[in-house]
Amino acid sequence: MARPKKKGLDYFPVDTNILQNKKVRRLKRRAGHVAFVLYLQILCDCYANSYFVKWNDDYRLELSESIEIQEDEIEKMVRLMVDLNLFDRAMFENNDVLTSVNI
């Protein structure tokens, strides 16, 4: 019996200096440490889902429940991440997708 094909990755490398990254520092300064946790959650989801996630109501609800913050706060934080170029603006605005060249 053939083994089903795996979608996405089991792990991804995170730079040891991620907390010194200027964009990450700005994110934490403007939106708090929970924004960094949200950023890591989205990265994990992107890598597990073939390098992107679809930004929609279902995904916002999933994030809200997993991180235990309101959906409107998540929306603000994600838009800040896009403004800081942690995620690709064109893909976000044109396709409702969170991804980046680095991912």
Secondary structure, DSSP 8 states (H G I E B T S, - for coil): -------S-S-----TTGGG-HHHHHHHHHH-HHHHHHHHHHHHHHHHTTT-EE-SHHHHHHHHHHHTS-HHHHHHHHHHHHHTTSS-HHHHHHH-EE--S--
